[in-house]
Amino acid sequence: MLELIPAVDMKGGKCVRLQEGVASRVTEYGDDPLAMALHWETEGATRLHLVDLDGAFSGRSAHLDIARSIFRSLKIPVEFGGGLRTLDQIEAVFDLGADRVILGTVAVDNPAVVAEAVRRHPGSVLAGIDARQGKVALRGWVEQTPVAAVDLARDMKALGVERIVYTDVARDGMLTGVNVEETEKVARESGLRVIASGGVASEADVRALWLRRDAGIEGVILGRALYDGKIDFRSLRARMTSWQ
């Protein structure tokens, strides 16, 4: 089964979505991230994807109080990413109640941190691989690198990482359709389980990923498509049970 994972992205204490990861291209969807998180749980989500965008840009988590309230208020597991670049930061988020953490920039800058986090929390440390045209972007997507996403994924597997969140930055928040081909390529060539992110605009996008779940695609993060009403979460979950 393909897990549908609603995203709650936080910036300045509010729920937002960015376009292509650009901080200035922001749309606000409410000023209560906890209420939004509870809404998706009520709609039937089995997991929540929580991101601290301010942390992603600065390298320091800026919403830990809100994150704590979400971890403790929801019955479903919550994964957290954004600005986690040291072991102390990672441990603090686990201590607050996160089920999984997502590590992005540090996976390139200091893979030893990832390795130690995996040793301490096996199965609960995901690599967040954000890419433009197949090349990894760092520090809230503002720094482009020559590192191929597939190569980074293989490196993460060698460190013991079991799954990644793969985001096509150029499509994120744009409702232009998910990059199915590149997501499948990363899954097949790395041998990792992959959660797809970026550009999902319709049920057809979700179905395209579902049809490739044998490649290792196990989930999809839903953001703007939910907030703009392009996808009805509860209805989509119900229809997926009859897909063949």
SELUM-626827 format. One record per residue (C-alpha): residue number from 1; residue in three letters; chain; x, y, z. Coordinates in pm, 1 decimal. Example, Ala and Ser with C-alpha at 12.3 -4.5 7.8 and 13.67 -1.06 7.14 Angstrom:
<pts>
+-----+------+-----+----------+----------+----------+
| seq | type | mol |       xx |       yy |       zz |
+-----+------+-----+----------+----------+----------+
|   1 |  ALA |   A |   1230.0 |   -450.0 |    780.0 |
|   2 |  SER |   A |   1367.0 |   -106.0 |    714.0 |
+-----+------+-----+----------+----------+----------+
</pts>
This chain:
<pts>
+-----+------+-----+----------+----------+----------+
| seq | type | mol |       xx |       yy |       zz |
+-----+------+-----+----------+----------+----------+
|   1 |  MET |   A |      0.0 |      0.0 |      0.0 |
|   2 |  LEU |   A |    111.2 |    357.8 |    -65.2 |
|   3 |  GLU |   A |     91.8 |    570.0 |    250.8 |
|   4 |  LEU |   A |    -62.9 |    915.0 |    210.6 |
|   5 |  ILE |   A |    118.6 |   1159.3 |    439.0 |
|   6 |  PRO |   A |    -18.0 |   1513.3 |    486.1 |
|   7 |  ALA |   A |    243.4 |   1783.0 |    535.7 |
|   8 |  VAL |   A |    233.5 |   2066.6 |    786.0 |
|   9 |  ASP |   A |    509.0 |   2316.6 |    704.1 |
|  10 |  MET |   A |    576.9 |   2583.5 |    966.4 |
|  11 |  LYS |   A |    725.0 |   2928.1 |    911.5 |
|  12 |  GLY |   A |    695.0 |   3213.1 |   1158.1 |
|  13 |  GLY |   A |    458.6 |   3002.3 |   1367.3 |
|  14 |  LYS |   A |    212.1 |   2963.0 |   1080.5 |
|  15 |  CYS |   A |    114.4 |   2687.7 |    838.3 |
|  16 |  VAL |   A |    255.6 |   2770.3 |    497.3 |
|  17 |  ARG |   A |    355.2 |   2628.4 |    160.6 |
|  18 |  LEU |   A |    649.8 |   2752.3 |    -40.1 |
|  19 |  GLN |   A |    685.2 |   2744.4 |   -416.8 |
|  20 |  GLU |   A |   1003.9 |   2571.7 |   -534.1 |
|  21 |  GLY |   A |   1140.5 |   2609.9 |   -182.4 |
|  22 |  VAL |   A |   1181.8 |   2987.2 |   -215.4 |
|  23 |  ALA |   A |   1125.7 |   3158.5 |    120.7 |
|  24 |  SER |   A |    972.8 |   3470.1 |    -36.0 |
|  25 |  ARG |   A |    720.4 |   3270.8 |   -241.4 |
|  26 |  VAL |   A |    503.6 |   3172.9 |     50.1 |
|  27 |  THR |   A |    131.1 |   3108.4 |     90.2 |
|  28 |  GLU |   A |    -20.5 |   3099.3 |    439.8 |
|  29 |  TYR |   A |   -283.5 |   2840.3 |    524.1 |
|  30 |  GLY |   A |   -354.1 |   2920.7 |    887.3 |
|  31 |  ASP |   A |   -189.9 |   3034.6 |   1207.9 |
|  32 |  ASP |   A |   -239.4 |   2719.1 |   1416.8 |
|  33 |  PRO |   A |    -16.2 |   2426.3 |   1313.8 |
|  34 |  LEU |   A |   -152.7 |   2209.5 |   1596.1 |
|  35 |  ALA |   A |   -510.7 |   2254.1 |   1478.5 |
|  36 |  MET |   A |   -402.1 |   2169.5 |   1124.3 |
|  37 |  ALA |   A |   -221.2 |   1857.4 |   1241.9 |
|  38 |  LEU |   A |   -527.2 |   1744.3 |   1435.9 |
|  39 |  HIS |   A |   -741.2 |   1807.1 |   1127.6 |
|  40 |  TRP |   A |   -537.7 |   1565.7 |    916.2 |
|  41 |  GLU |   A |   -550.3 |   1305.2 |   1190.3 |
|  42 |  THR |   A |   -928.6 |   1340.2 |   1195.9 |
|  43 |  GLU |   A |   -936.4 |   1301.8 |    817.3 |
|  44 |  GLY |   A |   -778.5 |    960.3 |    852.7 |
|  45 |  ALA |   A |   -405.3 |   1020.4 |    813.0 |
|  46 |  THR |   A |   -185.2 |    742.1 |    949.7 |
|  47 |  ARG |   A |    123.1 |    965.1 |    971.8 |
|  48 |  LEU |   A |    206.0 |   1337.8 |    964.2 |
|  49 |  HIS |   A |    501.8 |   1507.4 |    795.2 |
|  50 |  LEU |   A |    603.2 |   1812.4 |   1002.8 |
|  51 |  VAL |   A |    862.6 |   2058.3 |    873.1 |
|  52 |  ASP |   A |   1028.3 |   2358.2 |   1037.2 |
|  53 |  LEU |   A |   1108.6 |   2577.9 |    737.4 |
|  54 |  ASP |   A |   1277.1 |   2844.3 |    948.0 |
|  55 |  GLY |   A |   1502.3 |   2571.0 |   1081.7 |
|  56 |  ALA |   A |   1578.4 |   2446.2 |    732.2 |
|  57 |  PHE |   A |   1701.2 |   2789.4 |    628.2 |
|  58 |  SER |   A |   1887.0 |   2877.9 |    948.5 |
|  59 |  GLY |   A |   2010.2 |   2542.4 |   1075.8 |
|  60 |  ARG |   A |   1838.4 |   2593.2 |   1412.1 |
|  61 |  SER |   A |   1494.2 |   2455.8 |   1490.7 |
|  62 |  ALA |   A |   1255.9 |   2744.4 |   1552.8 |
|  63 |  HIS |   A |    929.4 |   2565.3 |   1631.1 |
|  64 |  LEU |   A |   1013.1 |   2307.4 |   1895.2 |
|  65 |  ASP |   A |    737.4 |   2420.5 |   2133.1 |
|  66 |  ILE |   A |    476.8 |   2378.0 |   1859.9 |
|  67 |  ALA |   A |    633.7 |   2050.2 |   1753.4 |
|  68 |  ARG |   A |    616.1 |   1918.5 |   2109.6 |
|  69 |  SER |   A |    247.1 |   2002.0 |   2134.9 |
|  70 |  ILE |   A |    181.7 |   1822.8 |   1805.0 |
|  71 |  PHE |   A |    381.6 |   1512.8 |   1901.5 |
|  72 |  ARG |   A |    195.1 |   1487.3 |   2230.7 |
|  73 |  SER |   A |   -153.2 |   1570.8 |   2102.9 |
|  74 |  LEU |   A |   -170.0 |   1337.0 |   1804.1 |
|  75 |  LYS |   A |   -221.2 |    962.8 |   1832.5 |
|  76 |  ILE |   A |    -58.8 |    898.8 |   1494.5 |
|  77 |  PRO |   A |    320.3 |    904.2 |   1445.4 |
|  78 |  VAL |   A |    481.6 |   1229.4 |   1336.7 |
|  79 |  GLU |   A |    804.8 |   1265.3 |   1139.6 |
|  80 |  PHE |   A |    998.4 |   1590.0 |   1175.9 |
|  81 |  GLY |   A |   1253.6 |   1769.6 |    961.4 |
|  82 |  GLY |   A |   1406.7 |   2111.8 |    919.0 |
|  83 |  GLY |   A |   1735.2 |   2233.9 |   1062.4 |
|  84 |  LEU |   A |   1849.6 |   1910.8 |   1228.6 |
|  85 |  ARG |   A |   2225.7 |   1922.8 |   1178.3 |
|  86 |  THR |   A |   2374.6 |   1801.1 |   1507.0 |
|  87 |  LEU |   A |   2324.4 |   1494.5 |   1724.6 |
|  88 |  ASP |   A |   2205.6 |   1714.7 |   2011.1 |
|  89 |  GLN |   A |   1933.5 |   1864.2 |   1790.1 |
|  90 |  ILE |   A |   1830.0 |   1519.3 |   1671.1 |
|  91 |  GLU |   A |   1815.8 |   1377.5 |   2024.3 |
|  92 |  ALA |   A |   1612.4 |   1676.2 |   2142.8 |
|  93 |  VAL |   A |   1346.5 |   1613.2 |   1878.6 |
|  94 |  PHE |   A |   1325.3 |   1242.6 |   1962.2 |
|  95 |  ASP |   A |   1298.5 |   1333.7 |   2331.2 |
|  96 |  LEU |   A |   1005.5 |   1562.8 |   2250.1 |
|  97 |  GLY |   A |    820.1 |   1272.8 |   2091.0 |
|  98 |  ALA |   A |    901.0 |   1256.7 |   1720.3 |
|  99 |  ASP |   A |    855.1 |    911.9 |   1568.1 |
| 100 |  ARG |   A |   1106.5 |    972.0 |   1288.1 |
| 101 |  VAL |   A |   1348.0 |   1247.5 |   1191.4 |
| 102 |  ILE |   A |   1446.6 |   1363.9 |    844.1 |
| 103 |  LEU |   A |   1805.7 |   1472.1 |    787.1 |
| 104 |  GLY |   A |   1893.8 |   1673.2 |    478.4 |
| 105 |  THR |   A |   2188.5 |   1912.0 |    472.0 |
| 106 |  VAL |   A |   2385.9 |   1716.0 |    731.8 |
| 107 |  ALA |   A |   2369.3 |   1406.3 |    511.1 |
| 108 |  VAL |   A |   2612.2 |   1581.4 |    276.4 |
| 109 |  ASP |   A |   2799.7 |   1805.5 |    518.9 |
| 110 |  ASN |   A |   2858.4 |   1553.6 |    797.9 |
| 111 |  PRO |   A |   2744.8 |   1198.7 |    718.9 |
| 112 |  ALA |   A |   2903.6 |   1076.4 |   1042.9 |
| 113 |  VAL |   A |   2614.9 |   1245.9 |   1225.5 |
| 114 |  VAL |   A |   2369.8 |   1045.1 |   1017.4 |
| 115 |  ALA |   A |   2557.5 |    722.6 |   1088.5 |
| 116 |  GLU |   A |   2551.5 |    780.7 |   1463.6 |
| 117 |  ALA |   A |   2184.6 |    883.5 |   1459.5 |
| 118 |  VAL |   A |   2102.4 |    562.0 |   1271.9 |
| 119 |  ARG |   A |   2299.1 |    360.1 |   1526.5 |
| 120 |  ARG |   A |   2102.2 |    516.0 |   1811.6 |
| 121 |  HIS |   A |   1763.1 |    510.8 |   1639.0 |
| 122 |  PRO |   A |   1759.5 |    231.4 |   1378.5 |
| 123 |  GLY |   A |   1470.9 |    259.4 |   1134.8 |
| 124 |  SER |   A |   1373.7 |    604.2 |   1259.0 |
| 125 |  VAL |   A |   1624.7 |    820.8 |   1072.0 |
| 126 |  LEU |   A |   1532.8 |    922.3 |    717.6 |
| 127 |  ALA |   A |   1747.3 |   1110.5 |    471.9 |
| 128 |  GLY |   A |   1574.2 |   1401.0 |    304.3 |
| 129 |  ILE |   A |   1713.4 |   1421.0 |    -47.8 |
| 130 |  ASP |   A |   1605.8 |   1740.2 |   -222.6 |
| 131 |  ALA |   A |   1708.6 |   1772.5 |   -585.2 |
| 132 |  ARG |   A |   1691.2 |   1994.2 |   -890.6 |
| 133 |  GLN |   A |   1746.5 |   1812.4 |  -1219.9 |
| 134 |  GLY |   A |   1878.0 |   1515.8 |  -1026.8 |
| 135 |  LYS |   A |   2136.1 |   1715.3 |   -825.6 |
| 136 |  VAL |   A |   2114.5 |   1766.3 |   -449.8 |
| 137 |  ALA |   A |   2017.5 |   2105.2 |   -301.6 |
| 138 |  LEU |   A |   2106.5 |   2202.0 |     56.7 |
| 139 |  ARG |   A |   2031.6 |   2451.9 |    335.3 |
| 140 |  GLY |   A |   1664.2 |   2498.2 |    265.1 |
| 141 |  TRP |   A |   1727.8 |   2434.7 |   -105.6 |
| 142 |  VAL |   A |   1925.6 |   2756.3 |   -155.9 |
| 143 |  GLU |   A |   2261.7 |   2588.5 |   -224.1 |
| 144 |  GLN |   A |   2294.4 |   2372.1 |   -533.8 |
| 145 |  THR |   A |   2555.8 |   2093.3 |   -534.6 |
| 146 |  PRO |   A |   2701.6 |   1868.9 |   -805.8 |
| 147 |  VAL |   A |   2609.5 |   1560.9 |   -600.8 |
| 148 |  ALA |   A |   2371.4 |   1326.0 |   -781.8 |
| 149 |  ALA |   A |   2062.9 |   1234.2 |   -579.7 |
| 150 |  VAL |   A |   2108.6 |    865.9 |   -661.5 |
| 151 |  ASP |   A |   2468.6 |    872.6 |   -536.8 |
| 152 |  LEU |   A |   2366.5 |   1036.5 |   -209.2 |
| 153 |  ALA |   A |   2090.0 |    779.1 |   -167.5 |
| 154 |  ARG |   A |   2341.2 |    496.5 |   -209.4 |
| 155 |  ASP |   A |   2572.3 |    662.8 |     43.2 |
| 156 |  MET |   A |   2286.9 |    685.1 |    291.7 |
| 157 |  LYS |   A |   2205.4 |    317.6 |    247.5 |
| 158 |  ALA |   A |   2568.2 |    233.9 |    322.2 |
| 159 |  LEU |   A |   2528.5 |    420.7 |    653.1 |
| 160 |  GLY |   A |   2224.8 |    213.5 |    748.9 |
| 161 |  VAL |   A |   1947.2 |    449.4 |    640.0 |
| 162 |  GLU |   A |   1643.4 |    246.7 |    531.1 |
| 163 |  ARG |   A |   1424.5 |    509.0 |    366.9 |
| 164 |  ILE |   A |   1441.7 |    855.8 |    219.5 |
| 165 |  VAL |   A |   1210.2 |   1142.7 |    138.7 |
| 166 |  TYR |   A |   1284.6 |   1239.2 |   -220.9 |
| 167 |  THR |   A |   1171.3 |   1588.0 |   -323.4 |
| 168 |  ASP |   A |   1190.8 |   1741.3 |   -668.0 |
| 169 |  VAL |   A |   1249.2 |   2099.8 |   -558.5 |
| 170 |  ALA |   A |   1154.0 |   2253.3 |   -893.1 |
| 171 |  ARG |   A |    806.7 |   2102.2 |   -861.3 |
| 172 |  ASP |   A |    745.1 |   2152.6 |   -490.3 |
| 173 |  GLY |   A |    441.5 |   2368.8 |   -422.7 |
| 174 |  MET |   A |    384.6 |   2417.8 |   -795.4 |
| 175 |  LEU |   A |    107.3 |   2160.5 |   -860.3 |
| 176 |  THR |   A |    287.0 |   2063.9 |  -1181.4 |
| 177 |  GLY |   A |    283.1 |   1689.5 |  -1122.4 |
| 178 |  VAL |   A |    515.0 |   1459.8 |   -933.2 |
| 179 |  ASN |   A |    842.3 |   1349.9 |  -1093.9 |
| 180 |  VAL |   A |    750.0 |    982.9 |  -1111.6 |
| 181 |  GLU |   A |   1039.8 |    876.9 |  -1331.7 |
| 182 |  GLU |   A |   1315.1 |   1027.9 |  -1117.6 |
| 183 |  THR |   A |   1152.2 |    903.7 |   -797.1 |
| 184 |  GLU |   A |   1135.2 |    551.7 |   -936.3 |
| 185 |  LYS |   A |   1496.2 |    575.6 |  -1056.5 |
| 186 |  VAL |   A |   1620.3 |    675.5 |   -711.7 |
| 187 |  ALA |   A |   1422.2 |    393.5 |   -550.4 |
| 188 |  ARG |   A |   1540.7 |    123.8 |   -790.8 |
| 189 |  GLU |   A |   1904.1 |    229.2 |   -810.7 |
| 190 |  SER |   A |   1948.7 |    284.1 |   -437.1 |
| 191 |  GLY |   A |   1746.2 |     -8.6 |   -308.7 |
| 192 |  LEU |   A |   1595.1 |    219.3 |    -44.4 |
| 193 |  ARG |   A |   1232.2 |    270.3 |     41.4 |
| 194 |  VAL |   A |   1126.5 |    608.4 |    -93.0 |
| 195 |  ILE |   A |    861.3 |    859.4 |      9.4 |
| 196 |  ALA |   A |    784.7 |   1086.9 |   -284.5 |
| 197 |  SER |   A |    741.9 |   1461.2 |   -244.1 |
| 198 |  GLY |   A |    706.9 |   1767.8 |   -461.6 |
| 199 |  GLY |   A |    452.5 |   1861.2 |   -724.2 |
| 200 |  VAL |   A |    170.7 |   1619.5 |   -642.9 |
| 201 |  ALA |   A |   -135.9 |   1782.1 |   -795.4 |
| 202 |  SER |   A |   -400.7 |   1516.6 |   -848.6 |
| 203 |  GLU |   A |   -522.5 |   1166.9 |   -781.5 |
| 204 |  ALA |   A |   -353.2 |   1066.9 |  -1107.5 |
| 205 |  ASP |   A |    -14.3 |   1159.5 |   -959.7 |
| 206 |  VAL |   A |    -80.5 |    944.8 |   -655.5 |
| 207 |  ARG |   A |   -193.8 |    654.0 |   -870.7 |
| 208 |  ALA |   A |    119.8 |    679.9 |  -1086.2 |
| 209 |  LEU |   A |    329.4 |    636.8 |   -773.0 |
| 210 |  TRP |   A |    104.0 |    357.2 |   -645.8 |
| 211 |  LEU |   A |    159.6 |    167.4 |   -969.8 |
| 212 |  ARG |   A |    534.9 |    182.6 |   -904.2 |
| 213 |  ARG |   A |    527.6 |     78.0 |   -541.3 |
| 214 |  ASP |   A |    712.6 |   -243.9 |   -630.4 |
| 215 |  ALA |   A |   1014.7 |    -24.3 |   -708.7 |
| 216 |  GLY |   A |   1028.4 |     71.2 |   -341.1 |
| 217 |  ILE |   A |    802.6 |    377.8 |   -340.9 |
| 218 |  GLU |   A |    612.4 |    339.2 |    -14.5 |
| 219 |  GLY |   A |    457.2 |    679.0 |     49.7 |
| 220 |  VAL |   A |    374.5 |   1022.2 |    -83.9 |
| 221 |  ILE |   A |    372.6 |   1356.4 |     94.6 |
| 222 |  LEU |   A |     72.8 |   1573.2 |     15.3 |
| 223 |  GLY |   A |     95.9 |   1947.8 |     59.9 |
| 224 |  ARG |   A |    -48.1 |   2221.5 |   -154.9 |
| 225 |  ALA |   A |   -282.7 |   1984.5 |   -339.7 |
| 226 |  LEU |   A |   -460.1 |   1923.0 |     -8.5 |
| 227 |  TYR |   A |   -459.5 |   2283.8 |    104.8 |
| 228 |  ASP |   A |   -587.8 |   2413.5 |   -228.8 |
| 229 |  GLY |   A |   -858.7 |   2147.4 |   -248.2 |
| 230 |  LYS |   A |   -715.2 |   1965.3 |   -550.5 |
| 231 |  ILE |   A |   -719.0 |   1642.1 |   -351.7 |
| 232 |  ASP |   A |   -973.1 |   1539.3 |    -88.7 |
| 233 |  PHE |   A |   -776.1 |   1329.2 |    157.0 |
| 234 |  ARG |   A |  -1057.1 |   1115.3 |    295.2 |
| 235 |  SER |   A |  -1207.5 |   1045.3 |    -47.6 |
| 236 |  LEU |   A |   -872.3 |    953.8 |   -199.5 |
| 237 |  ARG |   A |   -793.2 |    710.7 |     80.9 |
| 238 |  ALA |   A |  -1128.8 |    543.0 |     28.5 |
| 239 |  ARG |   A |  -1082.8 |    510.8 |   -347.4 |
| 240 |  MET |   A |   -733.6 |    368.7 |   -314.4 |
| 241 |  THR |   A |   -872.5 |     58.2 |   -147.0 |
| 242 |  SER |   A |  -1030.5 |    -44.9 |   -478.8 |
| 243 |  TRP |   A |   -734.0 |     32.2 |   -705.1 |
| 244 |  GLN |   A |   -602.3 |   -256.4 |   -912.6 |
+-----+------+-----+----------+----------+----------+
</pts>
